[in-house]
């Protein structure tokens, strides 16, 4: 079986603060609204890390879902009555190189930087 290629996207929310759970739910709903139930399945994203204080995170998405996610970021303007603006900062083929670029360009990976996104049970949240 051929391995799927992924891209890692660093993004920020420039609007009102939202939680990781609200963000995931809104991305899923917007993908279904824009692409329908069949094409939305191609997105298969994973919120790897999200800092709710800084409103900054990293999402892993399959290569063929990259354009879809960027389009969703563009059209997503409101989450639960809160105005949001999602901005993708960097895209990379590996999380290691993404973190390196972030350190060089934005200095966002300090001691209070990103934290793994979990649902409270210790496991990462994946929606495929």
PEKA-V256223 format. One record per run of one state. SS is the DSSP state (alpha for helix, beta for strand, coil for the rest). FROM is the first residue (numbers start at 0). LEN is the number of residues. If there is no record, write none. Layout:
ss=SS from=FROM len=LEN
ss=SS from=FROM len=LEN
This chain:
ss=coil from=0 len=5
ss=beta from=5 len=8
ss=coil from=13 len=6
ss=alpha from=19 len=21
ss=coil from=40 len=5
ss=beta from=45 len=6
ss=coil from=51 len=4
ss=beta from=55 len=7
ss=alpha from=62 len=13
ss=coil from=75 len=2
ss=beta from=77 len=2
ss=coil from=79 len=2
ss=beta from=81 len=2
ss=coil from=83 len=2
ss=beta from=85 len=7
ss=coil from=92 len=2
ss=alpha from=94 len=11
ss=coil from=105 len=10
ss=beta from=115 len=1
ss=coil from=116 len=1
ss=beta from=117 len=1
ss=coil from=118 len=5
ss=beta from=123 len=1
ss=coil from=124 len=1
ss=beta from=125 len=1
ss=coil from=126 len=2
